[in-house]
Each structure stands twice: as structure tokens, then as C-alpha cells.
Amino acid sequence: MAELESLETAAEHERILREIESTDTACIGPTLRSVYDGEEHGRFMEKLDARIKNHDREIEKMCNFHYQGFVDSITELLKVRGEAQKLKSQVTETNHKLQVDGKELLISMEELKQCRMQQRNIATTVDKLNLCLPVLEMYTKLREQMKTKRHYPALKTLEHLEHTYLPLVSHYRFCKIMADNIPKLREEIKEVSMSDLKDFLESIRKHSDKIGETAMKQAQLQRNLDSIVSQHPKVVIGKKAKKDGASPEVNGMSPMSEQDSGILDVEDDEDDEEVPGAQDLVDFSPVYRCLHIYSVLGARETFENYYRKQRRKQARLVLQPPSNMHETLDGYRKYFNQIVGFFVVEDHILHTTQGLVNQAYIDELWEMALSKTIAALRTHSSYCSDPNLVLDLKNLIVHFADTLQGYGFPVNQLFDMLLEVRDQYSEILLKKWSGVFRNILDSDNYSPIPVTDEEVYKKIVGQFPFQDMELEKSFPKKFPFSEFVPKVYNQIKEFIYACLKFSEDLHLSSTEVDDMIRKSTNLLLTRTLNNCLQSVIKRKNIGLTELVQIIINTTHLEISCKFLEEFITNITNVLPETVHTTKLYGLTTFKDARHAAEEEIYTNLNQKIDQFLQLADYDWMATEPHSRASDYLLDLIAFLHSTFAVFTHLPGKVAQTACMSACKHLSTSLMQLLLEAEVKQITLGALQQFNLDVKECERFARSGPVPGFQEDTLQLAFINLRQLLDLFIQWDWSTYLADYGQPTCKYLRVNPTTALILLEKMKDTSRRNNVFAQFRKNERDKQKLIDTVAKQLRSLINSQQS
């Protein structure tokens, strides 16, 4: 078995040796690895050494066989070496000669090479310069445009430079520097254009009032020329008609002006047929340029937001009124001019740019402006106390509203606010006319106006509607009223005119104007004039003559109200029969004034009577009466006669009421004198003297101081006194007590309480034997009778109370 394995190993080693002999050395590795993978590599080495020795012997045999040929070859090679040395010498000599002869040629060839290289370099340089020169020219042009502030063309040049020229020479270092500098140039253009826009915004903020003033003048002139335009439609109003479409920049063209001035000068020598438009004052090119620059740079939205934000800030500044705006009309005018100027600019921007501002933005600004303007006007107009200033303010507001309405802004709220100002204006007028009426009433002499001739008569009749055929026939005579009647009447008409002035241009219907005038006139009559009349009537130093004249005057003013109705109808062309027409109910003022004057007459008369009665000095303990009435009463009667003589021009009922009131007050006052608590005792003589005074009063009543009383009506004012005095003087107690309570009673007006008070005063004198001294023999019976009567009177009083 071991022999078999050694045979196999020997065969394997033999195979490996054959592979080593026949295989390329690069592939011998796997073969040798198989040897070392086995366990008989020692034996393999032995065989390999034996094989090497075998090959060495074969090589040695082969060399010994060919040795003579090798020696011959060496001999031949030695012969060839000598010939080779000779050939080398010849070649070297020939090369030396060639080097010497070709040196000049090499120099010329080198020179030719250099010239050809230079020529090629020059051609290449020219070609490259032809590519670079347009880039440099465009860059130079760009710098020049930026230096001259031609920003929009500079931006166009920058675009050509970046997209057309630089890509052709992008591998050059200076081009890379240019390309790196392009964003900086763009940013510089943005900043410079934005700076120009800021200058423009600042400029129009400062000149808004000038722009607005021009726009309002244009609107006013437009209104004045409307009729001419309708007849001559070819007349051009303003330069705006010549400028159709948007600004050239809006359509993508270059800007018309490269100077960002913002505000242009307007020449005064305009054509007669042209009205300068407010837009002609402004150079909008900075806005257009900046808009297009930002649009090209892809930042249009940023620009729009910035512009709108800045204009909102400016709007808030414009809408902030100065604190002293209400002091002069110029303050309001400048405020309105700034607002109009602001919105004229925005309206122009809206219509000449594509979306820089939109209608929603304009509407938002206008709503804010409208609310702030109305609030400011309400606040500042409330400080105005001059009706002329309020009227001028109203005209200015109307002009302001009409101007903005011409630009398409809704102004209904302004006209609504003017209706509020109208109420304020009416209040101011009422205050002013209150002073006017007070001056008229204070300066009046309250005497009928004398008429010396026809000229004076026509003058008065021209001022106040009055006709009197008798007054026209003969002169001199007097008007029944005093001077304050025509003056007040004319002032009422002036007030109506003042109200009418405010209603002009408010776009109100005739009915609304008529209603406003009538309401204001009613307030003038019922409040202002009424207060003035009442104030005069209630004055402490007012006399009866003045009161009588006031009644006469107010009567004529009340009659004149129908002429005021006609006057209002004529100026408003609205018939009073119209359903919604306000009626002129102010005539109640004159009725109230008359009633107040009448009451004041009654009070004044009573006060005069009281003053006379304060002079009464009765001797209540007198034994015998005087031969005539008391002096104070005679003076009082004389005063009443003279006073009622003045009442001839008063309405009959007024005079009668005054006379009756005076008589009643006199009767009541005399009764109070008789029953006064301080008078403890009254004698029969004093009672008889008192009776003489009452008879004087009755005589006055019978004399008919005021016509119109029937029979003894006026005497009834003294009936209570008369029956009381008759009862005591005649001592007719049996009749009084027997008939008391019956309608036919002789002493029906005598009150038991009054009779008891007076009886108590006379009872004390009876005890002193003053009253019934002539009945001394029956004194006890008389005293008993008085006690009996007093007891019965108390019984009557108790029965009445129960």
C-alpha cells in the first residue's frame, strides 16, 4: 500500500515538472502551490535538482558541439569593429560640417518661427479684442447712463451686457469681475430709483395743496364753462384731453423725461381755450421709471407695497387738520387743497399705471379720508360763531365735494354732513338775530311812527306791508305801530335770505329748500324773537305805554306773517298748498307776546294800584267821616282814567279785561285793608269814610273808562264791598240773617266769616261807647244784639264748614 502511494506521488511530481518546463513563468504559481499543499515537497525538491542537473549536461553538450563556429564569429566581429570605427569618424566629420553649414539656417528658422508665432498671437488677440470691445463699450455706456441718472436705459444696457455680451467672453478675468459686479449695479439702480421715488413722494407731499388748488380751480372753471362747452363742443378743457392713454413708460417705452423733478413749472401764458389740468403740475416719470425698474428686476410687488405704504402714511398726515383750522377760511381751504391734491395724484396713478394701485386701494383710502375729514369738519365747524364764515365754509365744502366727484369719488356723505352744518348755521343765525332783535327792541321808542308827508309814508310802506286809506289822505298822521315793526319784519326777510344762501348748490329739491327755510323761520319766530319780546315785556322798568305799544306792534307783525309766507313761496317756487310743505306757525309767537304783555299790563296796573294803596292812611278810630273821598284814592282814580285813555288802540277785549282786572284788584285790596289783622278796631265814622272811597270807585266804574261794558258790569267788581258796607252802615242784620243762602238775598255777596271779622272789630269800639254812644240808654240791649248776631254768624260759618 505504501508503495502504491509512492508511485502516485512520483507520477504527480513528474507531471508538475513537465508543467514547469512547458508553462509560462507567470502562471507557475498555482503549480508550485500544489507542491507545497502536498506533504512530499522534500522529495519534489530532490527530483527538481536532478532535473536541473540533467538539463545543465544537455546545455554543456550543445555548447561543445558549436564552439568552433563561435570562434569564427568573434573573428569576423573584430574585423567589422575596425570598419565601424572608420565609418564613425566619417559620420562625425560629416555631422560637424553639417552643423557648421546649418547654423545660420537654424537661426533664420528660429526667427521665422517667432514671427509666425507673433503673427498668430496678434491675429488671436485681434479676434479676442473684437469680442471684448463691445463688452467694454457697453460697460462704459452703462456707467455713463448711471452717472447721468438715466436709470431705465442703464437697466436695459445691463440686461444686454449680462445676457448677450458677457457669455461670449466669460472666461476672461475682467468679465468675471463684471459679472460679479452686475448684482451690485442692479441693487445700485434700485436704490437710486427708490431714492428718486422718495424725492418725488416728498415733493408731492409738500405741493399737495398747490395741486389741489389747481384741481379745484379747474373744477370751478369747468362748471362755469359747462354752458359754453355744450354750445361749442370743440373747445378743449385742460391739457388732459390731449393726453390719451398711459405714460410712455407704462407701455414699455423709454421715459419722456430723465430728470426726476417731481413737480413741473406751469407757464402762465396758457391758451385761452385751455385750462391747465392739475396733473400737468406733476412729473410722474420717477414713479414710472421706478415701477419699470422694479418690474424688470422681479420686485414689482415689493415696489407696490412700498408705494402704497408710503402713500397711506402721507394720507394720514394730509388728513390731520391743524389745530387752528377753524379760525380762518384759509385754514379750511389749505386742508381741502391738500386732500384734493393727494387724491388727484392717486387717481392719475390709477389710470396711468397697470396695477401700481387698484380701485380697492383707492376706495379704502377714500373711505378713511371721508371719515376723518367729516370728523374734523364736525369738530372744527362747531367752534365757528360767525355765520359768514360758516357760509363760506359751506361753499368751500361744496366746491371740494364737486371737485372730487368729478374724479369719480362718492361724496354723498359730505352733503349729508352739510345738512348737519346747516342746522349749526341755523343756530348761529338765530344767535346773531337774537342780538339784532334785542338791539332793535332796546333802541325803539315804543311810540307810533309819525307820518309827515307822502314820501315818509311810501318809505315805511316799502319796508312793511301796511295799508290805511285814511292815512293816505291827509298828513301829518301816525302809523299805529312803532319803528321796531318794519325793522323786525325786514330782519326776518334778511334771515330768510341768509338761510336761502346756505341751501344753494346742496343739490336739494325746491321742496327741501322750502322746508328748511320755513323750519328755520319758525325757530326764529317761536324761539329767538319770542325770547326777545318776552325779555322786553318782563323788564322791571317797562311801562304801560310800552306794553300797550308792544301789543299793537305784535298784532301788526302777526298780520304780516301771510306776507312772509308769500315771500318764501316766491323765492322757493313751492306753493304752500303742497302736501309736504311746512307751515309757518311762528305767528303764535306774537299771540304769546300779546298774552304776556296783557298779563304784564294787568300785573303792572295792579302794582300801580298797590303803590297808591300804600299811601292810604285811614283813621280807623275816627268819629266822623270827611266830606269827600280820600286823597290817595282820588289820585288813583285819576291815574286809571289817564291810563285807560291810552288803551284806545288796544283790542277791545284787552282794554276791558285790563279795566275789569284793575277794578277787581282795587276792590280786593280795599277789602284786605278793611279786614287787615293789624286793624283791631274800626269805628262807624271810619267805616263811613271808607264808604265814600268805595262810592268814588263805583263812580269811576259807572263813567265807562273803557267802552264795551254792558250796563253795570264794571260796577260788579265792587259788589262785595258795597253789600258789606251797606250791611254794617244800615245795620240790617235781620234781613241778612233771614235771607242768607237765598238767591234773592240782598246781601248775597257778604261772607259770614268776613262779616264776623268786621263785627268783632266794631264790637270792641261799642264797649268803649264809641259806636253806639247815641244809644246809651239802650246800651245793654245793643251789646246783647251784637253778641246775638255774632253767635248766629258763627253758627252759619260752622254749618258751611260741615
HUNOR-V407650 format. One record per run of one state. SS is the DSSP state (H for helix, E for strand, C for the rest). FROM is the first residue (numbers start at 1). TO is the last residue. If there is no record, write none. Layout:
ss=SS from=FROM to=TO
ss=SS from=FROM to=TO
//
This chain:
ss=C from=1 to=1
ss=H from=2 to=22
ss=C from=23 to=24
ss=H from=25 to=27
ss=C from=28 to=28
ss=H from=29 to=37
ss=C from=38 to=40
ss=H from=41 to=65
ss=C from=66 to=66
ss=H from=67 to=147
ss=C from=148 to=150
ss=H from=151 to=169
ss=C from=170 to=172
ss=H from=173 to=206
ss=C from=207 to=207
ss=H from=208 to=224
ss=C from=225 to=225
ss=H from=226 to=231
ss=C from=232 to=238
ss=H from=239 to=242
ss=C from=243 to=247
ss=H from=248 to=251
ss=C from=252 to=262
ss=E from=263 to=263
ss=C from=264 to=277
ss=H from=278 to=281
ss=E from=282 to=282
ss=C from=283 to=284
ss=H from=285 to=296
ss=C from=297 to=299
ss=H from=300 to=318
ss=C from=319 to=324
ss=H from=325 to=327
ss=C from=328 to=328
ss=H from=329 to=352
ss=C from=353 to=358
ss=H from=359 to=381
ss=C from=382 to=386
ss=H from=387 to=406
ss=C from=407 to=411
ss=H from=412 to=443
ss=C from=444 to=449
ss=E from=450 to=451
ss=C from=452 to=453
ss=H from=454 to=463
ss=C from=464 to=468
ss=H from=469 to=473
ss=C from=474 to=476
ss=E from=477 to=478
ss=C from=479 to=482
ss=H from=483 to=503
ss=C from=504 to=509
ss=H from=510 to=537
ss=C from=538 to=543
ss=H from=544 to=572
ss=C from=573 to=587
ss=H from=588 to=613
ss=C from=614 to=630
ss=H from=631 to=649
ss=C from=650 to=651
ss=H from=652 to=675
ss=C from=676 to=683
ss=H from=684 to=702
ss=C from=703 to=713
ss=H from=714 to=730
ss=C from=731 to=732
ss=H from=733 to=739
ss=C from=740 to=751
ss=H from=752 to=767
ss=C from=768 to=772
ss=H from=773 to=801
ss=C from=802 to=802
//
